[in-house]
Amino acid sequence: MVGFGRKQAWLAIRGRDPGAVVEALGLRDLGPAPWREGVDLAHLTDDRLAVTPPLPGARDNDWILVAGRRLFTIPSTVEAVALSVALETEVQFFATHRVGEQHRWVRAVDGVLVRAFDFVGETGAVTEWRGDPDDAERALGLPEAAPDDDALLVGEDDVARLAGRWSVDPTSLDGRPSPGRLHVAAAPE
């Protein structure tokens, strides 16, 4: 497998059926691809997404990851909640982009928004704070409530660590054996 996560956006969906995820997102499955080529394609294009096979992860669940630049352009909070309804499962969204130091995560379970957080490091502003931080977020240094000042500092490594606690840390996939084939999917035209 090949890791990703830096300057990337991805979904983590609890489940075992990548085909159902592709269908729920309205994508076209373009077929299997080698991990390196698929991840690179998702990172370098605006209309391709890499879809992993089910990966073992947090809480002894399997997680399907969908990664690609296109995910930066969708309203992630709304999409995560809607996708969690459609698939009747937990859906997480993560994004990190070091140029503007924007770091975001969203967690929805069966149509209920559990958590949404967005931090812009250039300004030190928390632009979204919904729900209460859990133990994993507090371990990153997040306070119990949204801060009133710019004392908060969140980075891309924090996003990856949180992903590992909630589902799968995609930066840790390098060199691990793959449980299946990576697929490339095309966004709707």
C-alpha positions in Angstrom: 0.0 0.0 0.0 1.0 3.6 -0.3 0.3 6.3 2.3 -1.3 9.6 1.7 -2.7 12.5 3.8 -0.5 15.4 3.3 -2.3 18.2 1.2 -5.2 15.8 0.7 -8.8 15.3 1.6 -10.4 11.9 2.3 -13.4 10.2 3.6 -13.3 7.2 6.0 -16.5 5.0 5.8 -17.1 2.2 8.2 -17.9 -0.9 6.2 -16.8 -3.6 3.8 -18.4 -2.7 0.4 -16.4 -0.2 -1.7 -18.9 -0.6 -4.5 -21.7 0.7 -2.3 -19.6 3.7 -1.4 -18.8 4.4 -5.0 -22.5 4.2 -5.9 -23.6 6.4 -2.9 -21.2 9.1 -4.0 -22.5 8.9 -7.6 -19.0 8.0 -8.9 -18.0 5.8 -11.9 -15.7 3.0 -11.0 -12.9 3.1 -13.5 -11.4 -0.1 -12.2 -8.4 -1.2 -10.3 -5.1 0.6 -10.3 -1.7 0.1 -8.7 -1.7 1.9 -5.3 1.0 4.5 -6.2 -0.6 5.4 -9.5 -4.1 5.6 -8.0 -3.1 7.7 -5.1 -1.0 10.0 -7.3 -4.0 10.4 -9.8 -6.3 11.3 -6.9 -3.8 13.9 -5.6 -3.0 15.5 -9.0 -6.4 15.7 -10.7 -9.7 17.4 -9.8 -12.0 14.6 -11.0 -10.4 11.3 -9.9 -10.7 9.6 -6.5 -8.8 6.7 -5.0 -11.1 4.1 -3.3 -9.4 1.6 -1.0 -10.5 -1.9 -0.2 -11.7 -2.3 3.4 -8.8 -1.6 5.7 -8.6 -2.8 9.4 -8.8 0.1 11.7 -10.0 1.7 14.9 -12.5 0.0 17.2 -11.9 -3.4 15.3 -13.9 -2.1 12.3 -13.1 -2.1 8.6 -12.8 1.3 6.9 -13.0 2.2 3.2 -11.0 5.4 2.4 -11.9 7.6 -0.5 -9.2 10.2 -1.3 -8.8 13.0 -3.7 -8.5 16.7 -4.3 -12.1 16.9 -5.5 -13.2 16.4 -1.8 -11.8 19.8 -1.0 -14.6 21.3 -3.1 -17.6 19.7 -1.5 -19.5 20.9 1.6 -17.9 18.2 3.8 -20.2 18.5 6.8 -23.4 18.2 4.8 -21.9 15.4 2.6 -20.7 13.3 5.6 -24.1 13.5 7.2 -25.9 12.6 4.0 -23.5 9.8 3.2 -23.9 8.3 6.7 -27.6 8.3 6.1 -27.3 6.7 2.7 -24.9 4.0 3.9 -26.4 3.6 7.4 -22.9 3.8 9.0 -20.3 6.1 10.3 -18.6 8.5 7.9 -15.6 10.7 8.6 -14.1 13.5 6.5 -10.6 14.7 6.9 -8.6 17.4 5.1 -5.3 19.0 5.5 -3.5 21.5 3.4 -0.3 23.0 4.7 -0.1 25.9 2.3 -3.0 27.7 4.0 -2.6 25.6 7.1 -6.2 24.5 6.9 -7.1 21.4 8.8 -10.6 19.9 9.1 -12.5 16.9 10.3 -16.1 15.9 10.4 -17.7 12.8 12.0 -21.3 11.6 11.3 -23.0 8.4 12.5 -26.3 7.2 11.0 -27.3 10.7 9.9 -26.3 12.5 13.1 -23.4 15.0 13.1 -21.2 14.1 16.0 -18.3 16.5 15.4 -17.2 19.2 12.9 -14.0 21.1 13.3 -12.1 23.5 11.0 -9.0 25.4 11.7 -7.1 27.9 9.6 -3.6 28.2 10.8 -2.7 31.3 8.7 -5.1 33.3 10.9 -5.3 31.0 13.9 -9.1 31.0 13.5 -11.4 28.1 14.3 -14.0 28.5 11.6 -16.2 25.6 12.6 -16.8 23.9 16.0 -19.8 21.7 16.3 -20.2 19.0 18.9 -17.9 18.2 21.8 -14.3 17.1 21.4 -13.7 13.5 22.4 -10.7 12.0 24.2 -8.7 11.6 21.0 -9.2 15.3 20.2 -8.3 16.4 23.7 -5.1 14.3 23.4 -4.2 16.6 20.5 -4.6 19.6 22.8 -8.1 20.7 21.9 -10.0 22.4 24.8 -13.4 21.3 26.0 -15.1 24.2 24.2 -14.3 26.4 21.2 -11.5 28.8 22.1 -12.2 32.5 22.1 -8.7 33.5 21.1 -6.0 32.2 18.7 -4.2 30.1 21.2 -5.0 26.9 19.4 -2.5 25.2 17.1 -3.4 22.2 14.9 -1.2 20.7 12.1 -1.4 18.0 9.5 0.2 15.4 11.8 -2.6 16.0 14.3 -5.2 15.3 11.5 -3.5 12.0 10.7 -3.2 11.0 14.4 -6.9 11.7 14.9 -7.8 9.7 11.8 -5.8 6.8 13.3 -7.8 7.0 16.5 -11.2 7.3 14.7 -10.6 5.1 11.7 -7.3 4.7 9.8 -4.3 6.9 9.6 -3.6 7.0 5.8 -0.1 8.3 6.3 0.8 4.9 8.0 -0.1 2.7 5.0 3.3 2.8 3.3 4.7 -0.6 2.7 1.9 -2.5 4.5 0.4 -5.4 2.6 -2.8 -4.6 0.8 -6.0 -6.5 1.7 -7.3 -5.9 -1.8 -7.1 -3.7 -4.8 -7.3 0.0 -4.9 -9.8 1.4 -7.4 -9.9 4.7 -9.2 -13.3 6.4 -9.6 -14.4 9.3 -11.6 -16.5 12.2 -10.2 -19.8 12.9 -11.9 -19.5 15.2 -14.9 
